[in-house]
Amino acid sequence: MRIAYFTNYYPAVSHTFIRREIRAIEALGVTVFRYALRPDQDMIDVDDKSEEKRTRYILDSRVEIVRCLIVMLFTRPMALCRTVQQAVKMGAHSDRGILRHFIYVAEAAVLANWCRRDAIQLVHAHFGTNPAAIAMFAWQLSGIPYSFTAHGPEEFEKAPLLSLDVKLQNSAFAVCVSSFGRSQFMRYSRTDQWPRAVVVHCGVDSAFLEGFTPPPSTPRLVCVGRISAEKGQILLVAAARRLRDAGIVCEIVLAGDGPMRADVEDAIRRTGLQDAIRITGWVSGKQVKAEIEAARALVLPSFAENMPVVIMEAMALGRPVISTYVAGIPELIQPGKTGWLVPAGDDAALAEAMREALEIPPERLGTMGEAGRRHMIEHHDALKEAAKLKNLFEEYLSNSSVIRPA
C-alpha cells in the first residue's frame, strides 16, 4: 500500500505527533511518501531534520507549479475547470478569499502530479484547513482519493468558512482525534455523512511509554506548548502570583515559544515572578521529555483545544496533569485519579489545583501518575492507533464503490 502524507509544514516543532504516526504506519508495512508545502523554519530536533530530507516541498519551485498547471490544462482540462469552479464556490464564502483558493488549485496540481508519478493510492492530509482543501482539489484533478485528520480548534471554530462539510463529503473518511472532534463534524455536516467521521487517537511512542521515574519532591510544574492566546499561559502567570502571595514557593517552566512570548514575559516582569517562571524557547522532543520528568505535574490552562498531545506525553511519563474542562481534554483526565480539571479562565481555581499538586505527597502523585500511564498504554499507544488508521486505508481501497470526482 502506497500512501502520501500531506500538510502545510512538515516536519514541524509542534507537530511531532505527525512524525510519530508516519513512522508507526511505516512500521506496519505501509509505504509512506511525505509531501508538504514548506518545512518549519524553527526545527531543532534531530529526528525532524532527518524527516526533512525525506520530504518533498511544493513551494520549493514556482517553475514546477507552473509546469504542473500546464500539464493539467492540456491533459485534464475538464477536471481543471471543475476544480476551479469548486475553488470559486469555496473561496467566495471563506475568510481566505477566491484568490487564495486559486493558489490552492495550483498547489494541488503539483500534489496530483507527484501522486500519479509515485503511484500513490491515497493521500492523507493533516488538518482540515488548506491541506484538506489542496488534497480535495488534487483528488478532483487526479481521481486519487484523500482522507484527512482534523485536529482543531481552528477547523471547528471556522467550519462553515473552511467548507468542512464539503471536505468530509468528498473524502474517503475524516479522522477525529477525540469524541469531541467527531461531535463537531456531526454538528457541521449532514447526518448521512456522520459515518465518514471516525475516531483515531493521536498516540505516544516507546520513548514515552517505556520506563517510569516517580514524580520528584521538587516544587516544580511544567507547561509545554506554543505560547499563544489559546494556550492560556497568561492565566498561568496570574495563578503563580496567587501562589506566591499565599507564601507557596514553586518553580514553573514554560517549555516552548510563540507569538505571545513577549506578552507573557511582560506579565512575568509586572508581577515580579522572574525568579519563579522560566521560558525555555523551542526545545527538542528529548528536552520536552526531560522537562516533564523534572516536574511534579504538567499544567495546561488552555482556552481552546481538541486533545493536546502533550497531556498524553505527560501521562505516559507518569505525571498527573492540571488542565481545563475544554473540548477533548476531559476524555484524557479523570479528576482526582489522573489529575485536576478546572474551569477555563479561572485563575483562582487553577492556583488551587497547582497548590494541591505541589503539596500532596509524592506517593500520591505516583499513584495518579501510574493510573495515567495505564490509560495511555490502553488508549493512546501510537502503534495501536496507527493500526486502526491502516485498517481504514485498507478498507477504503478494497471497496469498489469509492468516491469518484464528478
N, C-alpha and C positions, 0 to 999 in steps of 0.2 A: 504494500500500500504506500502510495506516494502522496504526502500531504504537504501543503505550503502553509507556513505561519506568516501572518502579515500584521503589522501595526505601524503606528506613527514613528515611534522611536524604538529601536532595538539594537543592542541591549540598552537598558536604562537603569540608572541608580535606584529608582523607586519601584522598578518592575522586575525584581528578582523572581517573583512567582511565575512569570512567563518563561524565564530560563529554566526553572525547575520543571515546569510542565513539559517543555520541549524535550528535555533530557530524559524525563520519565517515560514519555511516549516513545522515544528512540530506544530506551532500554527494553521496551516491549516488542521491538522488531519493526517499528514503523519508520520509513524513510522520510525525514523532515527537511524541507528546504526553508530557509529563512529569508524573507523579504521584508523590507521596511522603507519608509520614506527617507529617514535620516538616522544617524547614530546620535546618542546622547553625548553632549559635549563635556559632561561632568563625570565621565567614567573614571573610577579609580580601582575597581575590583579586577583582579587578575582573570577571574572566570568571565567577566563581561568583556574584557579585551580579547579573550580567546574567541568568544562568540562573535565579536565584531568581524573577525577575519572570515567567518563562515557566512556572513550576511551580505546580500546584495541590496544596494540603495537606489531607489528610483530617482531621487533628486541629485544623484551624482553627475548626471549628464543631461543637459537640455536637448542635445542632439538626439539622444536615444528616445526622449519623449516625442519629439517631432517625427522621428523616423517611424515609431510605432503607430502614431496617429495616421500617418500617410499610408502605412500598411493596412490599417483598419479601413480607411477611406476607400481603398481600391479592392480589398478582399471581402469586406463585410459592410458595405455601405448602408444597407437597411438596418443592420444591428446598431451601427454607429448612430444613425438617425434616431432610432427608438431610444437609445441611451441618452442622447442629447435632450430629447423630449422629456424623459424622466427626470433628468437633471434640472431642467427648467421648472418642472412642476414642483420638485422638492425644494429647489432654491427659492422659489417665489414666496413660500411661506416660512422660510427658515430665518434664523438670525445671522446667517453667514452669506446669504445672497446668491443670486444666479451665477455671477462671475466665478465665485469660489467653487460652485458645483461644476462649472465648465472645467476648472482646473482638476477637479476630482476625476472627470471623464478622461482627461489627458493622462493622468497618473494611472487610471485603470487600464488604459490602452497598453502601457508598459507591463503592468501586472499580468494582463491577459496574455500578452506575447510571451513573457517569461514562463508562465504556467503551461502554455501549449508546447513550448520548446522543451521544457523539463518533464513533460508527460504527467503533470500534476492531476490528481484525481479529484481533489477537493481543497479549497482554500479555507483556512480557519483564521479569522481576524480577531484580534483582541481590542475591545472597546467598541461600543455601539455608536460612536461618533463618526468622524470621517473615515477611519479604517473600514468600518462596516459598509459605509456608502461606496467606497472605492472597490471593495470586494464584490458588492452587488453589481456595480457597473461593469466590472470585469466579467462577471457571470453573464450579463446581458450581451457583452461583446464576444465571449468565447464559448458560452454554454457550460463552462466548468463550475460546478456548484460551490456554494460557500456556506459556512456557518460562522457564528461569532459569539464571543463572550462579552456580556455587558457587566461591568463592574460597579458602576455608579460612583458617586451620586449624580454626576452630570447627566448621564443618559436618562435618568428618571426625572430629574428636575426640568429637563428640556425635551422630554419625549415627543410632544407634538411638533416642536421646531426641528427636531432631528429625524422626523418621519420614522420613528422607531417601529411603528406598526407595519410600515411598508417593508422595512428591512427584515422583520420577523416573517412576514407573509411570504417573501421570496426566498428565504433561507432554507437550507436543509434542516437546520434546527438552531436554536439560540440557547446558549449556556447561561445559567444564572448561578452565581456563587453562593447564594443563600435563598432560603424560602422567601424572605422579604423581597429579594430581587425578582423572583418569579411572580410575586404578587403585583409588582409594578408592571411587568409585561401583561399580566391579566387585566390590570387597570386600563392600559392604553391600547388594547387590541380586542378584536372580536373573539367571542367565546370559541368559535371553531378553530382559532389559531392557538389556543392555550396549550394543546398537546405539543406544539413545537418548542415551547419553553421548558427546559429541563434543568434540574439542579445537579451541578457537579462542583464540589467544593474546591477551592484552592487548597493546596497541601504544603506540608513541610517535609523536607527530606531527611536523610540519615544524619546529616550534620547537626540537626536539632533534635532528632528523635533518639539518637544513641548517646548514652551517657547521661548522668544526672548529678549535679552538685547541689547540696542543700542551700537554701537561702542564707545569706550572711547575716550576722548580727549588726553590721554596719548600718547606720540610719541613712540609707541611700535609696532613692527612687529614680527610675529612668523613664523618659518619654522618647520614643523613637518615631520619626516620621518627618515628612515635609513640613517646614514651618510656614503654615498658610492659614487663612482665615477659618477654613472648615475644621482644622485640627484643634483649635481652641487653646493654643499654648499661652495666649494672653491670660486666659482664665486660670491657668496653672500658676502663673506669677501671683495673681490675686490670692489664690489658695495658700501659696507658700508664705505670703505676707501674714495671713491669718495664723498660720502655724508659728511663725516667728514671734508674733505679738502674744501668743499664748505660751511662749517660752519653750517651744518644741524645736529642737535642733535637728536639721536634716540637710542632706545634700541632694540636689535634683540635677540630673544630667539630661540635657536636651540633645539627642543624637540625631543630627540632620541639618538641613539648610532649606532655604526657600524664600519666597517673596516678602514674607512678614518678619524676617530676621531682625531688620533694623527696628521695627516696632516693638518686638519682644525685648530686644536689648535696651531700648529706651525705657520700657516698663520696668525692667530689672534695675536700671540706674535710679529711676524715680522712687522706687520702693527700697532702695539701699540693700538689695539682695545679691550684689555682685559676688560675695563670698559663698553664697549658698546655691546659686544656679550657674551651671556651666554649659555652654553651647559648643558642641564638637565640630560643627560643619559636617559635610558629607563624609560618611565612613563606609568602609567595605563591609561585606557580609560577615567576615570574621570579627571585625571590630564591633559590629552590632551585637553579635553573639556574646562577645566579652563584656560589653556594657550591660547587657541584660543579666548575665550571670553574676555581675558585681553588685547588682541591686536586689533589694528585698522584694520589690514588686514593680511591674510596669504600670504607668499611669497614662491614659489616653483620653483627654477630656473633649472628645470630638463633638462638633455641632452637626456634622453631616458625614455619612459614611455609607458603606454597604456591609462588608465583612472584612475588617482590617487584617491583613496577613501578619502584621507584627504582633497582634494578640495571639495568633496561633503559634508564632515562634516563641513568644514568652511562655505560653502554657506548655509547649513541648519541652522547654528547658526547666520546667518545674517552678515557674514563678507565677504567683497569683497576679491578677490584673484588676486595676481600677479603671472603669470606663463608664459610658453613659447609656441610657435607655434610647438608643438611636438605631434605626434600621435593623441590620442583621446582628448587631453586637450581642443582644440578649440570647441569640442562638448559640453563642460561644460561652458566655459567662453565666455560671449559676451562683447567684448571690449567697454568700456565707459558705459556699462549698469550694468554688474555684476563684473567687474574687469578690469585687464590690461593683454595684451599678448605682449611679447617681443621676438625678435629672440633669439634662444638658443645660449649661448656662448657670448652674447653681454653685458658686464658688464656696459657699459655706458647707454644703453637703460634700463637695469634693474635698475640702480641707478635713472634714471629719473622717472620711474614708481613708485619706492619706495618714491621718493620725493613728487610726486603728492598725493600718499596715505597718506603721513604724513601731507601735507599742506592743503588739501581740507577740508571744514567744516564738522563737524560730521554729520550734517543733510544730506549732500550729500552722505556721506558714508552710512548712514542709509537707504537712498533710494536705493542705489546699493545693500546693504545687503538684503533688503526686496525683491528685484527682484530676487536675487539668491535663497532665501528661497522658493519663489513661484515655481521656476524651479525645485528645489529638491523635493518639495511636489508632483509635477505633474509627474516627470520622474524618481525619484530615491528613492521612498518610498520602504523600504525593504520588507514590506508585499505585496505590489503590484507586485514587481518583483518576489518574491517567488511564487506568484500565477501563474505567467507566466511559471516558471520552473516546478511547479506541473502539469500544463496542458501538458507540453511537456512529462513528465514522463507518465502521464495517456494515452496520445495519442499514444505513442510508445508501451506501454504494452498492449493496447487494439487492436493493429494491429497484425493480424495473420501472416503477412509476414515479421516478424522480421528477422534480420540478424542472421544466424547460423554459427558457426565455420566450416571451411572446413574439 
